[in-house]
Amino acid sequence: MDDDFRRKVPCTGRLVPDNFKVPEKMTHERFLMRPLTVRDVVKDYDAVMHSRKRIVGVFGDSWPSPDLTFEQDLIDLGWHQKEFQRRTSFAYTLMAPDESKCIGCVYIFPSPKKQYDAAVFFWVTDEEYARGLDGILSSFLLEWITKWPFKNVAFPGRKTPWKEWNSK
């Protein structure tokens, strides 16, 4: 992922309190959601690059670029894994229920906007988008995020259009 969003989000501490039990595995009939790790790089890279044109803009920037390398993706996944361990942000992979392939990702970052505690981003592969998973995942996440210790969560580029988000 481009560092543009991260540069806008100074993360000086944990996003959630120490006593909050961060969800580790969520199951749905259409997907398995679990923490993203470096072990996922082959499936993640394949999913990202095959759906790149539709994914561009999920974070309001140009990620993933057409020249994203496998090594760059591995570095990103290592970064996400470390942030998850430090509880400063949370990246989840969406796998097919049998874990045969990556079908998307979900990210929870600290918000750069003071009126929000966190910002949630997600994407699904082209194939799953065509099968309606984007809408299913959106509904799932709107409910699921209420179990987190946040007062106000943003969904930039989704619930809040980018033009509005960038003007605040």
LINSULUR-V155886 format. One record per backbone hydrogen bond with DSSP energy under -1.0 kcal/mol. NH is the residue of the N-H (numbers start at 0). CO is the residue of the C=O. E is the energy in kcal/mol with one decimal. If there is no record, write none. Layout:
nh: (NH/NH)
co: (CO/CO)
e: (E/E)
//
This chain:
nh: (6/7/8/14/19/25/27/31/32/33/35/39/40/43/44/45/46/47/48/49/50/54/55/57/59/67/72/73/74/75/76/77/78/79/80/81/82/83/84/85/87/89/91/92/93/94/95/98/102/104/105/106/107/108/115/116/117/118/119/120/122/124/128/129/131/132/135/136/137/138/139/140/141/142/143/144/145/146/147/149/153/156/157/159/164/165)
co: (2/3/5/86/16/32/30/94/25/92/90/36/37/39/40/41/42/43/44/45/46/50/51/54/56/64/68/69/70/71/72/73/74/75/76/77/78/79/80/81/82/107/105/33/103/31/100/95/93/122/91/120/89/118/112/151/151/108/153/106/104/102/124/125/128/127/131/132/133/134/135/136/137/138/139/140/142/143/144/147/117/159/154/154/160/161)
e: (-2.8/-1.2/-1.2/-3.5/-1.7/-2.9/-2.4/-2.4/-3.2/-1.8/-2.5/-1.9/-1.7/-3.1/-2.9/-1.9/-2.3/-3.0/-2.7/-2.1/-1.2/-2.0/-2.2/-2.4/-1.5/-1.8/-2.2/-2.4/-2.3/-2.4/-2.7/-2.3/-2.4/-2.8/-2.6/-2.3/-2.6/-2.3/-2.1/-2.3/-2.1/-2.5/-3.5/-2.9/-3.0/-3.1/-2.6/-3.1/-3.4/-2.0/-2.5/-3.0/-2.9/-2.8/-1.9/-3.1/-1.0/-2.9/-2.8/-2.2/-2.1/-1.9/-2.7/-2.5/-1.8/-2.7/-1.6/-3.3/-2.3/-2.2/-2.4/-3.1/-2.3/-1.6/-3.0/-2.7/-1.0/-1.8/-1.5/-1.4/-2.9/-3.0/-2.2/-1.5/-2.9/-3.0)
//
